[in-house]
Amino acid sequence: MAVGYVAVHCDTGKELHVFERINDISKVKEVQIVMGLYDIICKLETDNTKELEDAVMRIRKIPHVQTTMTLLVI
């Protein structure tokens, strides 16, 4: 199993839109809107690192996502 956390910085005022799109991704197990340098944090759980990479790329392609930071659990 591969587990990772993704912090997402998005366009101002688009946090809820991005949150809803992230929440629709099946590998996302938890997603929260947060305050700070990043706007959203989510937890991904997949069967392997390739699936984790694919899920992160889906998040990065969501309209209004500016940057992401991915943390892999070891």
MDTraj code that builds the backbone (N, CA, C; nanometers):
import mdtraj as md
import numpy as np

residues = "MET ALA VAL GLY TYR VAL ALA VAL HIS CYS ASP THR GLY LYS GLU LEU HIS VAL PHE GLU ARG ILE ASN ASP ILE SER LYS VAL LYS GLU VAL GLN ILE VAL MET GLY LEU TYR ASP ILE ILE CYS LYS LEU GLU THR ASP ASN THR LYS GLU LEU GLU ASP ALA VAL MET ARG ILE ARG LYS ILE PRO HIS VAL GLN THR THR MET THR LEU LEU VAL ILE".split()
xyz = np.array([
    [0.0851, -0.1183, 0.0000],
    [0.0000, 0.0000, 0.0000],
    [0.0888, 0.1234, 0.0000],
    [0.0488, 0.2223, -0.0770],
    [0.1180, 0.3508, -0.0815],
    [0.0260, 0.4574, -0.0232],
    [0.0820, 0.5386, 0.0668],
    [0.0061, 0.6454, 0.1311],
    [0.0824, 0.7762, 0.1116],
    [0.0097, 0.8808, 0.0793],
    [0.0717, 1.0110, 0.0639],
    [-0.0254, 1.1220, 0.1007],
    [0.0320, 1.2358, 0.1334],
    [-0.0463, 1.3562, 0.1611],
    [-0.0111, 1.4585, 0.0541],
    [-0.1122, 1.5286, 0.0062],
    [-0.0906, 1.6309, -0.0956],
    [-0.1445, 1.7636, -0.0433],
    [-0.0566, 1.8628, -0.0381],
    [-0.0961, 1.9990, -0.0025],
    [-0.1166, 2.0748, -0.1336],
    [-0.2265, 2.1470, -0.1421],
    [-0.2660, 2.2120, -0.2680],
    [-0.2826, 2.3621, -0.2453],
    [-0.2195, 2.4401, -0.3314],
    [-0.2400, 2.5855, -0.3340],
    [-0.3218, 2.6159, -0.4584],
    [-0.4343, 2.6847, -0.4408],
    [-0.5216, 2.7116, -0.5552],
    [-0.5543, 2.8606, -0.5645],
    [-0.6201, 2.8964, -0.6735],
    [-0.6589, 3.0356, -0.6946],
    [-0.7526, 3.0815, -0.5827],
    [-0.7361, 3.2054, -0.5412],
    [-0.8205, 3.2632, -0.4372],
    [-0.9669, 3.2598, -0.4804],
    [-1.0504, 3.2103, -0.3885],
    [-1.1932, 3.2026, -0.4147],
    [-1.2363, 3.0743, -0.4846],
    [-1.1426, 2.9891, -0.5208],
    [-1.1734, 2.8643, -0.5913],
    [-1.1507, 2.7416, -0.5028],
    [-1.1304, 2.7639, -0.3740],
    [-1.0993, 2.6530, -0.2832],
    [-1.2094, 2.5464, -0.2807],
    [-1.3333, 2.5883, -0.2718],
    [-1.4441, 2.4932, -0.2645],
    [-1.4563, 2.4130, -0.3945],
    [-1.4397, 2.4788, -0.5084],
    [-1.4438, 2.4104, -0.6379],
    [-1.3358, 2.3016, -0.6432],
    [-1.2133, 2.3371, -0.6069],
    [-1.1024, 2.2415, -0.6094],
    [-1.1270, 2.1302, -0.5071],
    [-1.1733, 2.1651, -0.3884],
    [-1.2056, 2.0676, -0.2845],
    [-1.3033, 1.9626, -0.3375],
    [-1.4089, 2.0065, -0.4030],
    [-1.5105, 1.9142, -0.4546],
    [-1.4540, 1.8230, -0.5626],
    [-1.3695, 1.8757, -0.6480],
    [-1.3079, 1.7938, -0.7545],
    [-1.2126, 1.6912, -0.6957],
    [-1.1343, 1.7327, -0.5945],
    [-1.0432, 1.6385, -0.5294],
    [-1.1222, 1.5289, -0.4593],
    [-1.2297, 1.5657, -0.3944],
    [-1.3117, 1.4707, -0.3192],
    [-1.3730, 1.3635, -0.4106],
    [-1.3848, 1.3908, -0.5399],
    [-1.4399, 1.2958, -0.6361],
    [-1.3396, 1.1890, -0.6804],
    [-1.2120, 1.2068, -0.6470],
    [-1.1089, 1.1102, -0.6874],
    [-1.1136, 0.9917, -0.5921],
    [-1.1269, 0.8729, -0.6460],
    [-1.1513, 0.7537, -0.5633],
    [-1.0382, 0.7220, -0.4656],
    [-0.9168, 0.7536, -0.4975],
    [-0.8024, 0.7212, -0.4099],
    [-0.7853, 0.8214, -0.2954],
    [-0.8624, 0.9292, -0.2970],
    [-0.8563, 1.0285, -0.1889],
    [-0.9403, 0.9776, -0.0719],
    [-0.8762, 0.9605, 0.0423],
    [-0.9449, 0.9074, 0.1598],
    [-0.9912, 1.0175, 0.2553],
    [-0.9274, 1.1335, 0.2476],
    [-0.9643, 1.2463, 0.3339],
    [-0.9192, 1.3744, 0.2665],
    [-1.0000, 1.4783, 0.2773],
    [-0.9645, 1.6079, 0.2202],
    [-1.0206, 1.7178, 0.3099],
    [-0.9382, 1.8194, 0.3344],
    [-0.9774, 1.9301, 0.4218],
    [-0.9316, 2.0619, 0.3613],
    [-1.0122, 2.1655, 0.3776],
    [-0.9697, 2.3015, 0.3452],
    [-0.8992, 2.3554, 0.4690],
    [-0.7807, 2.4120, 0.4502],
    [-0.6998, 2.4597, 0.5619],
    [-0.6555, 2.6033, 0.5358],
    [-0.6056, 2.6671, 0.6400],
    [-0.5525, 2.8027, 0.6287],
    [-0.4012, 2.7967, 0.6411],
    [-0.3333, 2.8795, 0.5637],
    [-0.1880, 2.8832, 0.5689],
    [-0.1314, 2.8944, 0.4290],
    [-0.0098, 2.8468, 0.4106],
    [0.0572, 2.8524, 0.2812],
    [-0.0197, 2.7744, 0.1754],
    [-0.0810, 2.6639, 0.2160],
    [-0.1623, 2.5828, 0.1261],
    [-0.3091, 2.5966, 0.1635],
    [-0.3967, 2.5676, 0.0682],
    [-0.5407, 2.5859, 0.0884],
    [-0.6143, 2.4556, 0.1182],
    [-0.5600, 2.3447, 0.0713],
    [-0.6245, 2.2146, 0.0852],
    [-0.5181, 2.1109, 0.1171],
    [-0.5514, 2.0160, 0.2034],
    [-0.4648, 1.9018, 0.2296],
    [-0.5487, 1.7766, 0.2120],
    [-0.4914, 1.6759, 0.1464],
    [-0.5665, 1.5516, 0.1288],
    [-0.4758, 1.4313, 0.1481],
    [-0.5385, 1.3224, 0.1886],
    [-0.4683, 1.1960, 0.2105],
    [-0.5078, 1.0995, 0.1004],
    [-0.4071, 1.0369, 0.0381],
    [-0.4292, 0.9391, -0.0670],
    [-0.3844, 0.8022, -0.0178],
    [-0.4615, 0.6997, -0.0501],
    [-0.4227, 0.5621, -0.0225],
    [-0.4427, 0.4817, -0.1499],
    [-0.3351, 0.4188, -0.1974],
    [-0.3413, 0.3415, -0.3208],
    [-0.2723, 0.2073, -0.3004],
    [-0.2875, 0.1198, -0.3982],
    [-0.2241, -0.0123, -0.3905],
    [-0.0742, -0.0065, -0.4169],
    [-0.0292, 0.0931, -0.4948],
    [0.1134, 0.1034, -0.5262],
    [0.1485, 0.2488, -0.5597],
    [0.2770, 0.2750, -0.5743],
    [0.3218, 0.4127, -0.5972],
    [0.2810, 0.4651, -0.7347],
    [0.2655, 0.3779, -0.8329],
    [0.2206, 0.4227, -0.9655],
    [0.0791, 0.4793, -0.9570],
    [-0.0097, 0.4119, -0.8840],
    [-0.1460, 0.4630, -0.8659],
    [-0.1446, 0.5947, -0.7887],
    [-0.0546, 0.6057, -0.6922],
    [-0.0420, 0.7299, -0.6153],
    [0.0016, 0.8436, -0.7071],
    [0.0996, 0.8165, -0.7905],
    [0.1464, 0.9167, -0.8865],
    [0.0337, 0.9602, -0.9800],
    [-0.0443, 0.8641, -1.0286],
    [-0.1562, 0.8957, -1.1175],
    [-0.2596, 0.9849, -1.0473],
    [-0.2894, 0.9547, -0.9202],
    [-0.3864, 1.0351, -0.8448],
    [-0.3339, 1.1771, -0.8238],
    [-0.2064, 1.1902, -0.7943],
    [-0.1467, 1.3235, -0.7766],
    [-0.1556, 1.4022, -0.9077],
    [-0.1292, 1.3360, -1.0191],
    [-0.1377, 1.4043, -1.1477],
    [-0.2809, 1.4476, -1.1782],
    [-0.3787, 1.3695, -1.1379],
    [-0.5193, 1.4103, -1.1551],
    [-0.5484, 1.5365, -1.0754],
    [-0.4956, 1.5436, -0.9528],
    [-0.5143, 1.6626, -0.8688],
    [-0.4480, 1.7829, -0.9349],
    [-0.3271, 1.7653, -0.9839],
    [-0.2535, 1.8768, -1.0438],
    [-0.3205, 1.9320, -1.1689],
    [-0.4003, 1.8493, -1.2368],
    [-0.4684, 1.8919, -1.3599],
    [-0.6029, 1.9595, -1.3345],
    [-0.6482, 1.9643, -1.2105],
    [-0.7755, 2.0297, -1.1790],
    [-0.7626, 2.1798, -1.2066],
    [-0.8593, 2.2375, -1.2773],
    [-0.8540, 2.3825, -1.3008],
    [-0.8455, 2.4597, -1.1684],
    [-0.7662, 2.5645, -1.1664],
    [-0.7459, 2.6561, -1.0548],
    [-0.6454, 2.6042, -0.9520],
    [-0.5854, 2.4870, -0.9733],
    [-0.4752, 2.4409, -0.8882],
    [-0.3485, 2.5090, -0.9377],
    [-0.2805, 2.5793, -0.8461],
    [-0.1567, 2.6485, -0.8849],
    [-0.0350, 2.5605, -0.8590],
    [-0.0214, 2.5079, -0.7354],
    [0.0930, 2.4254, -0.7002],
    [0.0484, 2.3151, -0.6034],
    [0.1302, 2.2102, -0.5976],
    [0.1069, 2.1037, -0.5004],
    [0.2397, 2.0663, -0.4360],
    [0.2299, 2.0064, -0.3186],
    [0.3458, 1.9468, -0.2527],
    [0.3009, 1.8099, -0.2039],
    [0.3726, 1.7063, -0.2459],
    [0.3354, 1.5695, -0.2103],
    [0.4339, 1.5150, -0.1073],
    [0.3788, 1.4542, -0.0034],
    [0.4594, 1.3910, 0.1009],
    [0.4250, 1.2433, 0.1023],
    [0.5243, 1.1569, 0.0798],
    [0.5017, 1.0133, 0.0814],
    [0.5277, 0.9586, 0.2203],
    [0.4398, 0.8729, 0.2675],
    [0.4583, 0.8083, 0.3967],
    [0.5532, 0.6918, 0.3772],
    [0.6525, 0.6795, 0.4671],
    [0.7493, 0.5692, 0.4549],
    [0.7266, 0.4644, 0.5614],
])
top = md.Topology()
chain = top.add_chain()
for i, resn in enumerate(residues, 1):
    res = top.add_residue(resn, chain, resSeq=i)
    for name in ("N", "CA", "C"):
        top.add_atom(name, md.element.get_by_symbol(name[0]), res)
traj = md.Trajectory(xyz[None], top)
